[in-house]
């Protein structure tokens, strides 16, 4: 019985988190756009790219063609 309760609570928590993630829309009314002369920039806090590793120079490379 305890396993069933744990399963039901886990599914309920998962469903509420999924609903909160997808249904997190805005309830604001539409406001007219402001014209202050500045362009709006879209900022993103997401990590865009990973750290690029540099390849070490090896001493056995062939010289460039002449």
ZISUL-V692409 format. One line per field, one symbol per residue. ss: DSSP state (H for helix, E for strand, C for the rest). phi: phi as a letter, one per 40 degrees, with the letter a starting at -180 (. if undefined). psi: psi as a letter, one per 30 degrees, with the letter a starting at -180 (. if undefined). A space follows every 10 residues. Layout:
# ZISUL-V692409
ss: ???
phi: ???
psi: ???
This chain:
# ZISUL-V692409
ss: CHHHHHHHHH HHHHHHHHHH HHCCCCCCCC CCCCCCCCCC CCCCCCCCCC CCCCCCCCCC CCCCCC
phi: .ccccccccc cccccccccc ccccccbccc bcccbcgccc bcbbccccbc cccccccbcb cccccc
psi: eeeeeeeeee eeeeeeeeee eeghlkgklk kkkkigfkkk kjkkgkjell kkkkkkklfg lkllk.
